[in-house]
Amino acid sequence: MGKKMFVLIVALMSISLIGIVAVQLFWINNAVESKKEQFKNDVQKSLASVSETIKEREEYFLEKKYEGIIKNTAIADEAQIKNFLFQEIDTATKQKFSYGGTILEESFKMPVDFLDNDTIIQKRLTIKNDFFQSKVIKGADNLFSSVDEKRYSFTKRLKSIERSEFAEIFRNINSIRPIHTRVNNKELNETIKVELAKRDIYLDFKYGVYSKDGLATKLKSGYYTVNKHKSYKYPLFINTNKDIDYELYVTFPSEKKHILSGIANILLLSLLFIIIIILTFSGSLYQLIKQKKISEIKTDFINNMTHEFKTPIATINLAIDSIKNPKIIDDKEKVLRYVQMIRDENKRMHSQVENVLRISRLEKNQLEISKETIDMHDTIDDAITHVSLLILDRKGQINTHFEAITSEISGNEFHLTNIIVNMLENALKYSEGPPKIDVYTESTNKFFVFKIKDKGIGMSKAVQKQVFNKFYREQRGNIHDVKGHGLGLAYVKEIVEKHHGTVLVESEKGEGSIFTVKLPLI
C-alpha cells in the first residue's frame, strides 16, 4: 500500500468516525433538550393548575361568605344599601381591615336602529370603594363586633343588586389581605404535589411565593431562596386590574437526574455504540499501521536476508571455482582451506535460517524448552568462549564480575547460552573500535541477575522501546551497515519470558548500553 493511499484511507476513516460520533452526540443532545422541554411544559401546566385550583377554592369560600351575609341581613334603608362598610379582624396579626363601598345606580337612554326614533333605558351599577388597615386596640374587640353587626344590617333589597358586583367587592377585599391568610403552606404544598402527580412527576421540590416587588412571603418551604435560573415560576393571584400580585417559584433539586433517567436506556445504548465505534476504529487503525509497519520491516528483512546470503553464497562459489583450478586442486593445503571456508559459510547460512525458524516456532508455541538445573556462571563462561575468537579478531576484551552468591536456576542450557551469545554479539556489532564488554552477576532472594555492559554507540529512548521487536534494526544511513536480521534480541526476550524472567535495556547515545536479565532462582 502506497503512502498516499494509506494517508487517504486513514483520513476518510477519521472523518467518518468524527461524523458518526458528532451525529450521535447531536441526537443525544436533542433527546435531552426535548426531555427538558417536556418536563418544563409539564411543570408549567401543573403550576397553572395549582394557581387555578387555589383561585377557585378562594372564590368558592368567598361566595359562601357573601351569600351568608345577604341571607342574614336585616332591613336597611336606601342609604345603607348604597353606602356600606365591611370590616374584619385578622386574629393572627391583630390587624383590622376596613373596606368602604359605594354602589352607584345609573340609568341612561340608548338609541336603537331597529325602531324609528326610539330609545331603550339601560341601568348600570358601579362600585366605588376605599380601604384602610389599622391595629386592633386592646379591649375593643366587643365594640368592633357590635359595629360590624350594625354595618351588616343590609335589607332584603340587597338581593336585587347584581351578585357579580358583590363578588368583585369581596375579591377586592381579599386581594388586600396578606397572602398567608388566603392560603397556608400545607394547602399550597399538597396542591403542588397533587398537580405534579397528575403528570407523573414525583420529585422532591422546594417552593416559595414572592410579591410582585420580589419580596419573600411566609409561604415557602424551609429556607427557600429563589434561583431564577433554576426555578419555574407562575402567577399565583391576579388582581381585578390584571396585575400580578404574587408569583410562585418551584425548584426541583433532582431535576437533572429525573430528566436523564427518562432517556437513560437510550442514552446508555448510544454511548455504548459510540464507544464500540471508537474502539473499532482505533483497533482498525492500530492494525492498519501495524500491518504497514510489519510490511515495511519484512521488506527490509528480505533485503537484509538476501544481502546476508549473497556474501556466503558468493564466497562458496569462489571457493568451489578455486578448487576446480588445476593449479590449486593438486595443492592439498589450499583445498582444505577452501573446504573449511565453504563449511564455515554454510554453517553461517544455516545459523541464520535457524534463527528465523526458531522465532517462528516460538510464536506458534511449537518450540519445546526442556528445563533442568544449570549453573548460570558456567553457562555465561560457555557463551563467552563462543565469541572469544570474534573478540580477539576485533582486539577487544570481555571482563567478568561474578558476584552472585547463588547461580543455579531451572532452565534450558542451550537456549540460555544462545541468548547470552546473541547479546554479546550485539555488543560487538555496535561497538566502534576495539570492543570493551563487562559481564556482571548478582543474586537476590528470588532472582539471579546478570548484566552485559558495553562501551558502544548506545541508543536513543525511541530505539530502546523497539529494540526487542522482531525484525527491528536501528538504521544508520545505509541499511546494511550492520549485519543481522533484527531477530537476535527478539529471540532473547522470548526465551527469557519462557523462563519467567524479564529483560530490559538502559542506554545513552554515545555512552554504551546495559542489558539486564532477571531469572528466578530455584
ZAMARGU-4260 file (C-alpha; in steps of 0.2 Angstrom, whole numbers, plus 5000, padded with zeros to 4 digits):
<rodrens>
0) 5000/5000/5000 | 5007/5017/4995 | 5010/5031/5007 | 4997/5042/4999 | 4984/5028/4999
5) 4987/5024/5017 | 4985/5043/5022 | 4969/5044/5012 | 4961/5029/5020 | 4966/5035/5037
10) 4959/5052/5033 | 4942/5045/5027 | 4941/5034/5042 | 4944/5048/5054 | 4931/5059/5045
15) 4918/5045/5045 | 4921/5042/5064 | 4920/5060/5068 | 4904/5062/5058 | 4896/5047/5066
20) 4901/5052/5084 | 4895/5070/5080 | 4878/5064/5074 | 4876/5053/5089 | 4881/5067/5101
25) 4869/5079/5092 | 4855/5066/5093 | 4858/5063/5112 | 4858/5082/5115 | 4842/5084/5106
30) 4834/5070/5116 | 4840/5078/5132 | 4833/5095/5127 | 4817/5088/5121 | 4815/5079/5138
35) 4819/5096/5147 | 4806/5105/5137 | 4793/5092/5140 | 4797/5092/5159 | 4796/5111/5158
40) 4779/5111/5150 | 4773/5098/5162 | 4778/5109/5177 | 4771/5125/5169 | 4754/5116/5167
45) 4755/5109/5184 | 4758/5126/5192 | 4744/5134/5181 | 4733/5121/5188 | 4739/5125/5206
50) 4735/5143/5203 | 4718/5140/5196 | 4714/5127/5210 | 4719/5140/5224 | 4709/5154/5215
55) 4693/5143/5213 | 4695/5137/5231 | 4696/5155/5237 | 4681/5161/5226 | 4671/5146/5232
60) 4673/5151/5250 | 4670/5170/5246 | 4654/5166/5238 | 4648/5156/5253 | 4653/5171/5263
65) 4644/5185/5254 | 4629/5173/5251 | 4628/5171/5270 | 4629/5190/5273 | 4614/5193/5260
70) 4603/5179/5268 | 4606/5185/5286 | 4604/5204/5284 | 4591/5214/5292 | 4580/5228/5284
75) 4590/5243/5279 | 4586/5259/5270 | 4591/5265/5253 | 4606/5275/5260 | 4613/5259/5269
80) 4612/5249/5253 | 4621/5262/5243 | 4634/5266/5257 | 4641/5252/5267 | 4656/5247/5277
85) 4664/5230/5278 | 4676/5226/5292 | 4685/5211/5299 | 4700/5207/5311 | 4715/5196/5307
90) 4717/5187/5324 | 4734/5181/5319 | 4742/5198/5316 | 4729/5208/5326 | 4726/5219/5312
95) 4709/5227/5307 | 4704/5228/5288 | 4690/5241/5284 | 4683/5241/5267 | 4671/5255/5262
100) 4660/5254/5247 | 4648/5265/5237 | 4636/5257/5224 | 4631/5269/5211 | 4615/5266/5201
105) 4614/5275/5184 | 4600/5275/5171 | 4603/5281/5153 | 4595/5281/5136 | 4602/5272/5121
110) 4595/5274/5104 | 4592/5258/5093 | 4592/5256/5075 | 4578/5243/5073 | 4565/5256/5079
115) 4562/5273/5071 | 4567/5287/5083 | 4565/5276/5098 | 4577/5273/5113 | 4578/5260/5127
120) 4583/5263/5145 | 4598/5254/5152 | 4603/5253/5171 | 4621/5252/5176 | 4628/5248/5194
125) 4646/5253/5198 | 4656/5252/5214 | 4667/5265/5221 | 4677/5258/5236 | 4691/5263/5249
130) 4702/5253/5260 | 4712/5256/5276 | 4721/5245/5288 | 4724/5248/5307 | 4730/5239/5323
135) 4716/5232/5334 | 4715/5242/5351 | 4716/5230/5366 | 4699/5228/5374 | 4689/5235/5359
140) 4685/5218/5351 | 4667/5218/5358 | 4664/5236/5352 | 4670/5232/5335 | 4659/5216/5334
145) 4644/5227/5338 | 4648/5240/5325 | 4651/5225/5312 | 4633/5219/5316 | 4626/5236/5313
150) 4636/5238/5297 | 4630/5221/5290 | 4612/5225/5293 | 4608/5225/5274 | 4590/5224/5268
155) 4582/5210/5258 | 4583/5223/5243 | 4601/5219/5243 | 4597/5203/5234 | 4591/5213/5219
160) 4608/5220/5216 | 4619/5211/5204 | 4628/5196/5213 | 4643/5199/5202 | 4646/5217/5209
165) 4647/5210/5226 | 4658/5196/5221 | 4670/5209/5214 | 4669/5218/5231 | 4674/5203/5240
170) 4688/5199/5228 | 4695/5217/5231 | 4693/5214/5249 | 4703/5198/5248 | 4717/5204/5237
175) 4722/5217/5250 | 4724/5203/5263 | 4741/5196/5267 | 4745/5180/5256 | 4747/5169/5270
180) 4729/5172/5276 | 4722/5167/5259 | 4732/5151/5258 | 4743/5141/5270 | 4759/5132/5267
185) 4751/5115/5270 | 4737/5118/5257 | 4749/5125/5244 | 4762/5111/5247 | 4748/5097/5245
190) 4741/5106/5230 | 4758/5107/5221 | 4761/5089/5225 | 4744/5083/5218 | 4745/5093/5202
195) 4763/5087/5198 | 4757/5069/5202 | 4744/5071/5188 | 4758/5072/5176 | 4769/5058/5183
200) 4781/5070/5192 | 4785/5063/5209 | 4800/5073/5213 | 4805/5082/5229 | 4803/5101/5227
205) 4806/5117/5235 | 4794/5132/5233 | 4792/5150/5238 | 4779/5164/5235 | 4786/5181/5231
210) 4777/5198/5229 | 4777/5207/5213 | 4791/5218/5221 | 4802/5202/5223 | 4799/5202/5242
215) 4798/5185/5251 | 4782/5180/5259 | 4778/5167/5273 | 4773/5154/5260 | 4789/5144/5257
220) 4797/5128/5261 | 4811/5130/5274 | 4824/5142/5270 | 4820/5143/5251 | 4829/5156/5241
225) 4824/5160/5223 | 4837/5155/5210 | 4829/5162/5194 | 4840/5152/5183 | 4834/5135/5190
230) 4816/5139/5196 | 4800/5138/5187 | 4788/5152/5191 | 4769/5155/5188 | 4757/5169/5194
235) 4748/5164/5210 | 4735/5178/5211 | 4730/5191/5198 | 4720/5206/5204 | 4705/5214/5196
240) 4717/5226/5185 | 4725/5210/5178 | 4741/5214/5188 | 4751/5200/5195 | 4751/5201/5214
245) 4761/5186/5218 | 4772/5173/5209 | 4775/5155/5214 | 4793/5149/5212 | 4796/5130/5212
250) 4813/5121/5211 | 4817/5103/5209 | 4834/5098/5216 | 4835/5081/5207 | 4828/5088/5190
255) 4843/5083/5180 | 4843/5066/5187 | 4825/5064/5183 | 4827/5070/5165 | 4842/5059/5162
260) 4833/5044/5169 | 4819/5046/5157 | 4831/5043/5142 | 4844/5033/5152 | 4842/5017/5142
265) 4843/5025/5125 | 4857/5036/5131 | 4867/5022/5138 | 4864/5012/5122 | 4870/5027/5111
270) 4886/5029/5122 | 4889/5011/5121 | 4888/5012/5102 | 4900/5027/5102 | 4912/5018/5112
275) 4911/5002/5101 | 4914/5013/5086 | 4929/5022/5093 | 4937/5006/5099 | 4933/4998/5082
280) 4941/5012/5073 | 4956/5013/5085 | 4959/4994/5083 | 4957/4995/5064 | 4969/5010/5063
285) 4981/5002/5075 | 4981/4986/5065 | 4982/4995/5049 | 4998/5005/5055 | 5005/4989/5062
290) 5002/4979/5046 | 5010/4993/5036 | 5025/4994/5048 | 5027/4975/5048 | 5026/4975/5029
295) 5040/4988/5029 | 5050/4978/5041 | 5048/4962/5032 | 5053/4971/5016 | 5069/4977/5025
300) 5071/4959/5032 | 5070/4951/5015 | 5083/4964/5008 | 5094/4961/5023 | 5092/4942/5021
305) 5096/4942/5003 | 5111/4953/5006 | 5117/4941/5020 | 5115/4926/5010 | 5123/4934/4994
310) 5140/4935/5003 | 5142/4917/5009 | 5135/4911/4993 | 5147/4921/4983 | 5161/4915/4994
315) 5156/4897/4992 | 5156/4899/4973 | 5173/4907/4973 | 5180/4893/4984 | 5172/4880/4973
320) 5179/4888/4957 | 5196/4890/4965 | 5196/4871/4970 | 5192/4867/4952 | 5208/4877/4946
325) 5221/4864/4941 | 5234/4874/4950 | 5225/4873/4966 | 5217/4856/4965 | 5234/4847/4967
330) 5238/4858/4982 | 5230/4849/4997 | 5233/4863/5009 | 5224/4876/4999 | 5210/4864/4995
335) 5207/4860/5014 | 5207/4879/5017 | 5194/4882/5004 | 5184/4867/5010 | 5185/4874/5028
340) 5179/4891/5021 | 5164/4883/5012 | 5160/4874/5028 | 5161/4890/5038 | 5150/4900/5026
345) 5137/4885/5025 | 5137/4885/5044 | 5134/4904/5044 | 5119/4902/5032 | 5112/4888/5042
350) 5113/4898/5058 | 5104/4912/5050 | 5090/4901/5044 | 5089/4893/5062 | 5087/4910/5069
355) 5072/4913/5058 | 5064/4896/5061 | 5067/4897/5080 | 5057/4914/5081 | 5043/4906/5070
360) 5042/4891/5082 | 5042/4902/5097 | 5027/4912/5090 | 5017/4897/5087 | 5022/4889/5104
365) 5030/4874/5094 | 5047/4876/5102 | 5049/4864/5116 | 5060/4870/5130 | 5065/4857/5142
370) 5072/4863/5159 | 5085/4856/5171 | 5096/4863/5185 | 5110/4873/5177 | 5123/4885/5184
375) 5122/4902/5176 | 5140/4906/5179 | 5146/4890/5169 | 5133/4895/5155 | 5140/4913/5154
380) 5158/4906/5153 | 5152/4894/5139 | 5144/4909/5129 | 5160/4919/5131 | 5170/4905/5124
385) 5159/4905/5108 | 5163/4923/5104 | 5181/4924/5111 | 5188/4922/5093 | 5177/4937/5087
390) 5183/4947/5102 | 5201/4943/5098 | 5199/4947/5080 | 5192/4964/5085 | 5206/4966/5098
395) 5194/4968/5111 | 5191/4961/5129 | 5177/4954/5140 | 5179/4956/5159 | 5168/4946/5171
400) 5162/4951/5188 | 5154/4936/5196 | 5146/4942/5212 | 5131/4931/5213 | 5131/4920/5229
405) 5118/4908/5221 | 5118/4905/5202 | 5108/4889/5200 | 5092/4891/5191 | 5079/4879/5182
410) 5082/4882/5163 | 5087/4876/5146 | 5106/4877/5144 | 5106/4878/5125 | 5094/4892/5123
415) 5101/4902/5138 | 5118/4900/5130 | 5111/4906/5114 | 5103/4922/5121 | 5120/4927/5130
420) 5129/4924/5114 | 5116/4935/5105 | 5118/4949/5117 | 5137/4948/5117 | 5137/4948/5098
425) 5125/4963/5098 | 5138/4972/5109 | 5152/4968/5097 | 5142/4974/5082 | 5138/4991/5089
430) 5155/4995/5096 | 5166/5006/5087 | 5185/5001/5088 | 5191/4988/5100 | 5175/4982/5110
435) 5176/4983/5129 | 5162/4972/5137 | 5159/4969/5155 | 5148/4955/5162 | 5141/4957/5180
440) 5131/4944/5190 | 5122/4946/5207 | 5108/4937/5216 | 5093/4942/5227 | 5082/4931/5237
445) 5072/4926/5222 | 5082/4931/5206 | 5098/4928/5198 | 5103/4944/5189 | 5116/4946/5175
450) 5121/4962/5166 | 5130/4964/5149 | 5138/4982/5148 | 5147/4989/5133 | 5155/5005/5128
455) 5147/5005/5111 | 5137/5019/5101 | 5122/5017/5113 | 5104/5021/5108 | 5090/5033/5109
460) 5074/5032/5120 | 5064/5028/5104 | 5075/5014/5099 | 5075/5007/5117 | 5056/5005/5115
465) 5058/4994/5099 | 5074/4985/5101 | 5066/4969/5107 | 5053/4969/5092 | 5055/4956/5078
470) 5065/4962/5063 | 5069/4979/5071 | 5086/4986/5067 | 5092/5004/5070 | 5095/5012/5054
475) 5111/5022/5052 | 5111/5028/5034 | 5115/5013/5024 | 5103/4999/5028 | 5116/4986/5028
480) 5129/4995/5038 | 5127/4982/5052 | 5124/4964/5048 | 5109/4955/5055 | 5090/4952/5054
485) 5084/4961/5069 | 5079/4944/5077 | 5093/4942/5090 | 5085/4952/5104 | 5068/4947/5099
490) 5074/4929/5102 | 5082/4934/5119 | 5065/4942/5125 | 5055/4926/5120 | 5067/4914/5129
495) 5069/4925/5145 | 5050/4926/5146 | 5048/4907/5143 | 5059/4906/5159 | 5048/4918/5168
500) 5061/4931/5168 | 5062/4949/5162 | 5075/4958/5151 | 5077/4977/5150 | 5090/4989/5142
505) 5097/5005/5148 | 5107/5016/5136 | 5113/5033/5132 | 5118/5039/5115 | 5137/5038/5113
510) 5139/5031/5131 | 5135/5012/5128 | 5121/5001/5133 | 5117/4989/5148 | 5106/4974/5145
515) 5099/4967/5162 | 5091/4949/5163 | 5082/4943/5179 | 5079/4925/5180 | 5070/4916/5195
520) 5081/4905/5206 | 5077/4888/5211
</rodrens>
